[in-house]
Amino acid sequence: PCQWLHVYDFDSLDEKSERHFPTFKGLRGAMYEETILFFTDLFQRELPAMTFLDADFTFLNPALARHYGIGGVSGEGWRRVDGVKAHGRGGILGLSSTLAKQSGASRTSPILRGNWVSEVLLGEKLPKPPPGIPQLPEDEAAGGGLSVRALVEKHSKDVKCAPCHVRIDPFGFSLEAYDAIGRKREKDLGDHPVDVRAKTREGAEFAGLEGLRDYLLTQRREAVARQFSRKILGYALGRGVQLSDGPLLDDLTRMVVDGGRIGDVVELIVLSRQFLDIRGREMVVAEAP
């Protein structure tokens, strides 16, 4: 999961401004551990696969609980905490690791976050930006009186940029209530109120993390399930998913869409011809004289 979500080795991430976020270095290990514990629990308890997006629990220690503004977590060590949706958490969208990784050193990045949702969660690959595109200011307070969202919207009006930005920016805008290290906020570092309203190019409208989560779980459920299935299948097979894997990928996707549990997904993979044949072929080669 950490490879899939692009947070592998997050505990060594050293890209945040200490002037803007002095607490990050002391918390990054806990942020990474939360991600690992969350997925460990998901697999060990064989929860429905889509829980990775819709969970109403996470794992916290006192330091990370304070970072999230969640009370009642004291003492040493980690514990599972339920009811975290009420605090703007729950599932991979509410993890500090994913929110911080897809941000800049001293500001959020709706573009990075939106692209992450599009490519990592929906499996929609976008072309690289054209050369010569001007960079946005690195500091939220240096936007010339404009918020990060306003700067991105201005940037996205360029005809060379618009085709991609109309696809990804709404996802990133919906997560603007979280700063560059995943804390909830009402204003950015430039003292601009955050605006989390979003409208996709297809016309779907939602607001905030909760709205984005609901959109992914309902209107884009099959795409999310297929991407999850593709990633876990590719990991299990140790190779990229091929055209010939289509029927198996279809079966996995239907299972995940219908609420199938992690154990059922894994079982379907390990009993498949693809998994068994690969293992058998390797054993024959290894035993050959």
N, C-alpha and C positions, 0 to 999 in steps of 0.2 A: 504493500500500500504506500509506503513512503517513497519508493521509486516512482510509482504511478503518479502520486500527487506532487512530485518534484520537491519534496522536503527531506530527502535522504541526506543524512549528515547535517541536519539543521542546527544541531548543537554546536557546530563550528562556524556558523554563519557570522561573518565579521564585516557587515556592510551597512551598519546603522550608525548614524551620527550620535556620538556620545553627548554632544552638546544638546541635541534635541531630545534624545532618549537615553538618559543616563542609567536607567534601570534595566535596559534590554540585555546587556551582557550577563547580568546575574540571573536573568530569567530564561534565557534561550534554551538551556538544558532542560528546564521544567516544561517548556513549551513542546519540545521534542518528545519528552517522556509521556506527556499527555496523549500525543498522537499515537505512540506505540502502545500504550495501555488501552486506549480506546479500541484499536483494531484487534489487539490480543483478546479483549473481552468479547468483541463481536464474533471472533472465530471460536473461542473456547465455549461460549454459550450457544453457538450455532443459531444466532439470531437471523431474522429475515435479511437477505442481502442488502435491500434498500435502506436498512437501518443506518448505513454509513452516511446517508443524507438526512434522515428523518429522526435521528436519535434525540431523546429528551434527557440524556444523561451525558456526563463526561467524567474524567478522573482529575482530581485536583489535590494539590498540597496547599498549605496555608499561603505561601507566597503567590502562587498562581491564582488562588481564590481572591486575594486582595487585588491583583491586577485586573481581574474580571469584575470586581465589585460584588462578589458573592460572599455573604456572611455565613457564620456557623461552621466554618472549617478551621479547626484549631489543632494543636498538638503536632506531632511529627508524622512524617510519612504521607502516603497517598491514600485516597479513598474515593469510591464511586459516589458521585453526587447526582441525584435525580432532580427533575424539574428545572433544568437549566434554560429551557426555551424562554422562560419568563425573564431571564437575564440577557436575552439576545444571543444565547449560545445553543449548542446542540448540533451534532453532525459535523462534517468536514468544513462546511461554510463558516462555522463559528470558532474554529481552531485558530489560535494565535499563530501557529506555525504556517498555515496556508495564507492567512491574511498578511503576515509580515514578510513572507518570502516573495509575494507578488506585490511588493511596494518598493519605493526608492529608499535611499539612505536617510532622507529627512522629510519625505512627504509620501502620501499615498499615490497610487497609480491606477486610476480606473482602467487605463489601457492594458496594463499587465494583468490586472485581476480579470478583466473582461475576456482577454485572450485565453487566460487559464481556464475559465469556465467553458469557453468555446472549444478549445482543443483537448483539454484534459478530461472534462466531464461529458462533453457532447461528441467528442471525436471529430470535430470539424476543423480541418487543417486550413490555415490561412496563408496566403503568400507573404513573403518578407516585404517590409515597407520599402518603397522606392528610395534610391539614394538622394541625398541632399535635403532630407526632411529636417526642419529646425527642431531643436530639442526644447522641451518645456523647462521652465526654471526648476532647479533642484529644491528650492526652499518654498514652502507654502506661503511664507510671509513676503516673498519676493515676486509676487504675481502682478504687480502694478495695479493693485486694488481689485484683482479678480481672484475668485476661488479656483481651486484645482479643476473643479467641474467646468467652470466657465472657460478656463484656458483650454481644456480638452475640446469643448464644443467649438471654440474659435478655431483651433487647430484642425478639427475634423471637417471644416467647411472647404478645405482644399480639395479640389476635384480628384487629385491623385490619391488622397487618403480616405475620402468619404466611403467608397464601397466596402472597405473592411471595418471602418469605425462604426458604421451603422449596424454592423453585426455584433460587435463586441462591447462598445461603450455602455449600452444600457445595463449589461450585467455588472460592469465595474461601478457605474453610478449607484446601483442599488446597495453597494457595500461601503459607501463613503462614510457611513456612521461609525467606521472603525479606522483608527489611525494607523500609522505605518508599523506599529508593533502590536496591533490587534486590540487596543483598548477602545471601549465605546466612547463616543464623543458627540457633542451637539454642535461644536464649532471647530473649524480647522485651525492650524497654527497662525493663520492670517486673520483670525477672528471672524471668519465668514461662516454663517450658519450652513450646515451641511444639508444638501438636498438629495434624497434617496429615491426620488420618483424615477421610473424608467418606462420606456415604451420601445418594444422591439420593432424591427423592420416589418414584421408581419402584423403589427398593430396590438399585440398583447401588452397590457399595462399592469404594473405591480410596483410595490415600493418596499425598500429595505430588504434585509436578509430574509425575513419571514416571507415576503412576497416572492423573492427569487427562489427560495426553497419550494414554495407551493407551485410555482411555475414549472420548475424542473420535475417535480413529483407528479404533476398532472399533464400539462400540455406537452412536455418533453420527456415523459417517463420512459418511453420505448428507446429513445436515443441514449438516455443515461444508462439504462439497463444494458443496452448493446455494448456501449463503451466499457462498462464494468466487466461484462462477460468477455469482451475481446482482450482486455488487459489480464484478467486472471487466467484465461486460456493460454495466452501467449507465454505467460510466466511459467505455467505448468509444463508446457511443451518445450520450453527453452528455445523458442524461435518465433518469428513473426507469424501472425495468423494469415493463412493462405486462402485462395478462392475455394479450394477443395474442402476447407473447414466450414464452409457456409452453412450446411445443414446442422452441424453441431452447434455453431454459433447461434443459429436461429432457435434451437431447442433451449440453449442456455438463456437467451434473451427472454423467451416466453416464460421460463421458470422464474426469472428475477422479476419481471413485470407483474407476475401473478402472486408475488409475495414469498417465493421460494427461499428456504433457509440456506445459509452458507454451506452447511454439511451436505445438503442435496446438490448444490452447485458443484462442490468438490467431487462428490461421488459420481455425478454424471460425466465429469471430465476424466477421472481416473479409470472409469469403465469403458471409455470411448476407444474406438479403433485407433485414433491418432495417438493417444497416450500409450496404449498397450503395444502397438506396432513399433513405435519409436524405442521403447524400452527393450523389446524383443530383438530388434535389429542391432542395438548396441551390445547386447549380451552375446549375440552370435559372433560379432566381429571380435569382441574381447576374447572369446573362447577359441577362435580359429587358430590352427597351428601356424 
